[in-house]
Amino acid sequence: MEEPAVQPFDDPDLKVALRRVLGSESAPAGLRERIAAMAGDEAPPIRVNWRQSWVYKLAVAAVLVVGFGGLAYQVWQMKLNRTPTYDPALAISDTLYEDMLKAHHAGEAASGVKTLAQAEDLKKEIDRPVLVADLTRDGWTFDGGGVRKVGDFSAAQLKFSKGKASISVFSLPAAAASGAQYGAEYDKVFNGSPIAGFLKGPGLYCIVGSSPDGSLNVDEVKRLLAEHKGDLKA
């Protein structure tokens, strides 16, 4: 049997076949270059799978770190610049509530005011507006008033009574409630006594009530305060 004729290397068909094989990634780079040189053509470029390289993985990790770091910084800035939530229930300190109750249950004030008509003159003594709430229109009896110390502050006090219940109307400086916002209203039952008030301008105005039989509740004190806000004498 005759052996098939050996095809010469210069055969054009052989070179075409070699070029087609060299396009595959399976052949070693060095061998491909030598065969390509023999075939009279340049070796095709070596393909690199960048997704499998450590450089690519490091770059991806760096992008993720920068991205999450930037997001965390933005969240931190939002929390830092967020306006604190205002809670009216915490605007007046328990110390002030306690001081008002002590003044409410004490004897007569230092300066004597016998009529509501005279009560407006108290603003000259404290150099601030005075809430001259005329509770006589609601069936209360005016028992007098004057200037009294409420804790460290001077306040105008008007006292009223009805049956076993009693009320003090205090005109305090706004500094007594440094945590309160302008125009803020508040109410609370402190040690069994209903208290309601509001902050306006330089003053903090409060109605403090008490009743041994529980006949005076915080809703009634709030109602009285709302109806007599207009009695503020500047």
Secondary structure, 3 states (H helix, E strand, C coil): CCCCCCCCCCCHHHHHHHHHHHCCCCCCHHHHHHHHHHCCCCCCCCCCCHHHCHHHHHHHHHHHHHHHHHHHHHHHHHHHHCCCCCCHHHCCCHHHHHHHHHHHHCCCCCCCECCHHHHCCHHHHHCCCEECCCHHHHCCEEEEEEEEEECCEEEEEEEEEECCEEEEEEEEEHHHHCCCCCCCEEEEEECCEEEEEEEECCEEEEEEEECCCCCCCHHHHHHHHHHCHHHEEC
